Amino acid sequence: MNRRDFLKNSITVIAGLAVPLSALELISPRKLLATKGDESPVRWAFLVDTQACVGCGFCVKACKTENEIPHETNITRTWVERYVVTRKGKTYVDSPRGARDGFTTDRIDQGEEGFREVKAEEIEKAFFVPKLCNQCDNPACVQVCPVGATYQTPDGVVLVDRKHCIGCAYCIMACPYGVRSFNPAYKTAEKCTFCYHRISQGMKTACVDACPFGARKIGNLRDPDDPVTKTIMSGRVGVLKEQYGTKPQVYYLALSREVK
């Protein structure tokens, strides 16, 4: 078994152990819409329109700048993946530097395998998919943290307290979405926070503000008049890896079955 397979299996086992059986039910945004007396009137949710994304990378640059992540490092809190599906059913995926500089070539970056050329006449479809922390309603990362450094706010955002994080990386392995990384400067876990310092002050996230095509939107799932909520409640959206029972709160319009 190679290192990649070992890590993949470890993530699956840890995530599975962290999720109780009661969580293994179909995701229901309407349950989150209904608020109880002791709950926050806000539940943040994110909406991604894959048909609107052009892979420009402006969102990735904005995220790095906003969160003081070194521009040249491969660490990024959000990224964009390019999917190229051939007529023979083969799917190629790449995200050079997280798409920080967009996609400057038609060649597909396959890492150690080099670049692959796919002729235009061989392509069935091609599209871009932004990814970020799913701010799960049942977050596996929170459950496995041994010191409580990873926690969930009353309005649903999962944060990391750097003062308490011991850098054990349990949360990184437990996340089935691969959205966590290790910050070498602080020696703590690192992740997207929905720009909590901004949205808690009435602003949009940096990536939402930076997107010139409206592919990214954030809203309050407990506000029935919120445009994001209306779209999510329409039932025309999908989520990633629903089978893990984490109840992700990043919803996708026009989510293709090739996306994992």
VMD Tcl script that draws the C-alpha trace (Angstrom):
set ca {
  {0.00 0.00 0.00}
  {1.47 3.38 -0.99}
  {1.31 6.58 1.07}
  {-1.61 8.02 -0.90}
  {-3.75 4.91 -0.39}
  {-2.81 4.77 3.30}
  {-3.88 8.37 3.87}
  {-7.08 7.85 1.89}
  {-8.02 4.81 3.96}
  {-7.10 6.58 7.19}
  {-9.33 9.51 6.34}
  {-12.24 7.20 5.54}
  {-11.87 5.27 8.81}
  {-11.44 8.34 11.03}
  {-14.29 10.22 9.37}
  {-16.51 7.17 9.69}
  {-15.75 6.75 13.37}
  {-16.40 10.44 14.01}
  {-19.89 10.42 12.53}
  {-22.71 8.87 14.59}
  {-25.30 6.71 12.88}
  {-27.95 9.34 13.60}
  {-26.17 11.63 11.17}
  {-26.48 9.22 8.27}
  {-29.66 10.67 6.87}
  {-30.44 12.73 3.81}
  {-29.41 16.34 4.20}
  {-32.36 18.61 4.91}
  {-31.82 22.38 4.57}
  {-35.38 22.91 5.81}
  {-34.41 21.53 9.22}
  {-31.73 24.20 9.43}
  {-34.22 26.82 8.30}
  {-36.37 26.15 11.35}
  {-34.80 27.79 14.39}
  {-35.52 26.94 18.01}
  {-35.72 29.49 20.76}
  {-32.18 28.85 21.99}
  {-30.55 28.80 18.55}
  {-28.95 31.56 16.53}
  {-31.23 33.29 14.00}
  {-28.36 32.89 11.53}
  {-27.05 29.74 9.86}
  {-24.47 30.55 7.21}
  {-24.55 28.58 3.98}
  {-22.63 28.91 0.74}
  {-23.86 28.59 -2.83}
  {-21.61 27.80 -5.80}
  {-22.81 28.02 -9.38}
  {-20.50 25.79 -11.42}
  {-21.97 27.08 -14.66}
  {-20.92 30.63 -13.79}
  {-17.34 29.81 -12.74}
  {-14.73 30.45 -15.45}
  {-11.66 29.41 -13.46}
  {-10.14 32.90 -13.33}
  {-8.61 32.36 -9.88}
  {-9.58 35.80 -8.55}
  {-11.26 34.12 -5.57}
  {-8.08 32.24 -4.65}
  {-5.95 35.38 -4.83}
  {-8.47 37.32 -2.72}
  {-8.54 34.56 -0.11}
  {-4.76 34.49 0.19}
  {-4.57 38.25 0.55}
  {-7.43 38.47 3.05}
  {-6.11 35.69 5.27}
  {-2.39 36.54 4.98}
  {-1.46 33.28 3.31}
  {1.89 33.60 1.47}
  {1.21 34.05 -2.24}
  {3.87 31.59 -3.40}
  {2.96 28.69 -1.13}
  {0.69 25.86 -2.25}
  {-1.37 26.29 0.92}
  {-4.76 27.76 0.11}
  {-8.09 27.86 1.94}
  {-10.10 27.72 -1.26}
  {-9.26 26.48 -4.71}
  {-10.79 25.78 -8.12}
  {-10.66 22.44 -9.92}
  {-10.90 21.98 -13.68}
  {-12.74 18.91 -14.94}
  {-12.28 17.61 -18.47}
  {-14.48 14.65 -19.40}
  {-13.76 12.81 -22.64}
  {-16.26 11.13 -24.96}
  {-14.84 7.78 -23.81}
  {-15.79 8.54 -20.20}
  {-12.33 9.41 -18.87}
  {-12.22 12.28 -16.38}
  {-9.15 14.46 -15.85}
  {-8.90 16.91 -12.96}
  {-6.30 19.54 -12.20}
  {-5.84 22.61 -10.03}
  {-2.38 24.13 -10.56}
  {-1.46 26.10 -7.44}
  {-5.10 25.93 -6.47}
  {-5.89 27.90 -9.64}
  {-4.33 30.94 -8.02}
  {-3.36 32.24 -11.47}
  {-6.30 30.68 -13.27}
  {-5.80 28.09 -15.99}
  {-3.30 29.48 -18.45}
  {-3.00 26.41 -20.70}
  {-5.29 23.78 -22.18}
  {-2.85 21.12 -21.05}
  {-4.00 19.28 -17.93}
  {-1.55 19.21 -15.03}
  {-1.29 15.59 -13.85}
  {1.39 16.21 -11.23}
  {4.18 13.64 -11.37}
  {2.77 12.30 -14.63}
  {3.36 15.65 -16.31}
  {0.94 17.48 -18.60}
  {-1.69 15.78 -20.71}
  {-3.03 17.03 -24.00}
  {-6.68 16.31 -24.74}
  {-7.86 17.18 -28.24}
  {-10.95 19.36 -28.49}
  {-12.82 16.76 -30.52}
  {-12.27 14.21 -27.74}
  {-13.89 16.36 -25.05}
  {-17.48 15.66 -24.00}
  {-17.58 18.50 -21.48}
  {-15.31 20.70 -19.38}
  {-16.11 22.86 -16.36}
  {-14.72 24.44 -13.19}
  {-15.64 23.67 -9.58}
  {-14.66 25.96 -6.67}
  {-14.06 24.19 -3.36}
  {-13.77 25.38 0.22}
  {-14.62 24.29 3.75}
  {-18.17 22.94 3.82}
  {-18.86 24.24 7.36}
  {-20.66 20.97 8.04}
  {-23.62 20.83 10.38}
  {-22.15 17.61 11.78}
  {-18.40 18.27 11.43}
  {-16.10 15.29 11.84}
  {-13.17 17.61 12.53}
  {-14.83 19.00 15.66}
  {-15.53 15.51 16.99}
  {-11.96 14.23 16.66}
  {-10.13 17.27 18.09}
  {-8.75 16.10 21.47}
  {-8.39 19.59 22.95}
  {-11.44 21.42 21.63}
  {-9.37 23.74 19.44}
  {-11.67 23.07 16.50}
  {-15.17 24.21 17.38}
  {-18.45 25.28 15.81}
  {-19.96 28.73 16.33}
  {-23.71 29.12 17.06}
  {-24.24 30.29 13.47}
  {-22.63 27.18 12.03}
  {-19.07 28.17 11.11}
  {-16.25 25.83 12.12}
  {-13.17 27.65 13.43}
  {-9.73 26.77 14.78}
  {-8.44 28.35 17.99}
  {-4.71 28.65 17.38}
  {-4.05 29.18 21.08}
  {-5.31 25.70 21.88}
  {-4.42 23.75 18.71}
  {-1.55 21.31 19.37}
  {-0.95 20.45 15.72}
  {-1.87 16.78 16.06}
  {-3.49 16.80 12.58}
  {-6.40 14.55 13.62}
  {-8.82 17.07 12.12}
  {-6.88 17.15 8.86}
  {-7.19 13.37 8.52}
  {-10.84 13.34 9.60}
  {-12.05 15.88 7.03}
  {-13.45 13.92 4.06}
  {-13.19 17.01 1.84}
  {-9.46 17.61 2.16}
  {-9.96 21.27 2.99}
  {-7.64 21.42 5.99}
  {-3.90 21.90 5.93}
  {-1.04 22.53 8.35}
  {0.16 26.10 8.81}
  {3.95 25.90 9.13}
  {4.22 29.39 10.62}
  {1.74 28.84 13.46}
  {2.16 25.03 13.58}
  {-1.60 24.66 13.73}
  {-4.42 23.44 11.53}
  {-5.53 25.83 8.77}
  {-8.87 26.09 6.95}
  {-11.47 28.31 5.33}
  {-13.59 30.19 7.88}
  {-16.16 31.70 5.50}
  {-14.19 34.89 6.35}
  {-15.91 34.86 9.73}
  {-14.26 38.15 10.69}
  {-16.05 39.72 7.71}
  {-19.47 38.06 7.66}
  {-19.95 38.64 11.39}
  {-19.61 42.35 10.61}
  {-22.17 42.33 7.79}
  {-19.71 41.96 4.90}
  {-19.36 39.25 2.27}
  {-16.47 36.80 2.15}
  {-13.37 37.92 0.26}
  {-13.91 35.28 -2.43}
  {-17.54 36.31 -2.98}
  {-16.52 39.94 -3.34}
  {-13.74 39.01 -5.77}
  {-15.82 36.82 -8.10}
  {-16.79 38.92 -11.14}
  {-19.37 36.40 -12.36}
  {-21.43 35.71 -9.24}
  {-20.36 32.08 -9.06}
  {-19.97 32.31 -5.28}
  {-22.63 33.52 -2.87}
  {-23.13 33.35 0.89}
  {-26.40 33.70 2.75}
  {-28.38 33.03 5.91}
  {-30.20 29.72 5.64}
  {-32.59 30.78 8.39}
  {-33.79 33.79 6.44}
  {-36.48 32.55 4.04}
  {-36.20 35.78 2.03}
  {-32.46 35.41 1.44}
  {-31.81 34.77 -2.29}
  {-29.30 32.04 -1.39}
  {-31.86 30.32 0.82}
  {-34.51 30.48 -1.88}
  {-32.19 28.78 -4.36}
  {-31.17 26.06 -1.91}
  {-34.78 25.38 -0.91}
  {-35.72 24.97 -4.55}
  {-34.10 21.54 -4.43}
  {-31.98 22.16 -7.53}
  {-28.72 21.95 -5.62}
  {-26.27 19.22 -4.66}
  {-23.59 18.74 -2.01}
  {-20.27 16.92 -1.95}
  {-19.84 13.48 -0.35}
  {-23.27 13.40 1.23}
  {-22.72 9.74 2.14}
  {-20.38 10.69 5.01}
  {-23.22 12.18 7.04}
  {-21.40 15.41 7.80}
  {-24.26 17.51 6.38}
  {-22.18 20.00 4.38}
  {-23.46 23.54 4.01}
  {-21.80 24.40 0.71}
  {-24.40 23.82 -1.99}
  {-23.71 23.51 -5.71}
  {-25.81 24.42 -8.69}
  {-25.32 22.18 -11.75}
  {-23.10 19.77 -9.83}
  {-21.86 17.13 -12.27}
  {-21.63 13.50 -11.19}
  {-17.88 13.44 -11.97}
  {-17.15 15.81 -9.09}
  {-15.91 14.11 -5.94}
}
mol new
graphics top color blue
foreach p $ca { graphics top sphere $p radius 0.5 }
foreach p [lrange $ca 0 end-1] q [lrange $ca 1 end] { graphics top cylinder $p $q radius 0.2 }
display resetview
